[in-house]
Amino acid sequence: MMAKISKGCGFKGVLNYILDSQKETKVLDAEGVRLKNKDSVIQSFIAQAKLNPKLGKSVGHISLDFSAQDKSKVTDELMVKVAREYMQKMGIVNTQYIVARHHDKEHPHIHLCFNRVDNQCKTISDKNDRFRSEKICKELTEKYGLYFATGKENVKMHRLKEPDKTKYEIYQELNKLLPKCKDWKQLISSLDKMNTGVQFKYKGKTDEKQGIIFSKNGYSFNGSKVDRMFSYSKIDYQLHQNDKSQKETAFQQSIRQDNHTSGQSSILESAVSTLGGLFDIQPSPSYDENEAEALRLRKKKKKKGRSL
């Protein structure tokens, strides 16, 4: 499950889109609005927004997208349950809202429109809303056993138009190459072979790099626009991690090789020692040496007999 968050100042445009009959819209849940018709819904939101005229963007619009792989399990009832829990965790409470399901795409999804001016005329905070939303989506996806889609893994290339088509090509290249590269030189060289250029952005007039731009087919994109994980800082961090991992792997392989070689030497030395022991036998005296010794003993015996 993923959430796409947007804010605005006009309820009419958002609600005309959400309640468009051509999208096979079905209103699943609502609170604090008159559901007589589309105009009554719009007027309900506008009336409450006027109670806090200082708030420039009173319109909250969130699309909750579920994976196509969950199509069979994502019922209207489950969508309402997930939407209410999502709003509760996001602090979207005590205010008007409407939840509608669209059937114009392959993946199940709902649109949530809410009033950022709550029932007490206070503002519903949007501080760090995208960060909080990402965390909550992961929690709910895990809780309800849903499939977590990245948003780009099931993109249909033939439906994309420029510049989105080129941006997605760069995304695929980086996704494939980055895990294999250990430094910027290697990554830039690999991208160059795919006709993708790399340009760094520097801090002021210094040599400190703080951004990156990818270019292809006449289009240019900041790294974070290709995907948040492809900003300069995140790519740089990943390259350092890759280099560290490769060095550790090489070190471990070297240790294993040394141990293997040392083990073979020990076995060989042991075998040689054993074999040496088997053949470590003193040579027996030769025939001449035996005769000489016997003669010496006979002479000694005769000499002893004379002395008696």
PEPEGI-V464515 format. One line per field, one symbol per residue. burial: # if it has 9 or more other C-alpha atoms within 8 Angstrom, else .. A space follows every 10 residues. Layout:
burial->???
This chain:
burial->###.#.##.# #..###.### ...##.##.# ..#....#.# ##.###.##. .#....#### #######..# #..#....## .##..###.# .#..###### ###...#### #########. #.##...... .###.###.# #....####. .......... ....####.# #.##..###. ####.###.# ##...###.# ###......# ######.... ####.##..# ##.###.### ###..#.... .......... .......... .......... .........# .......... ........
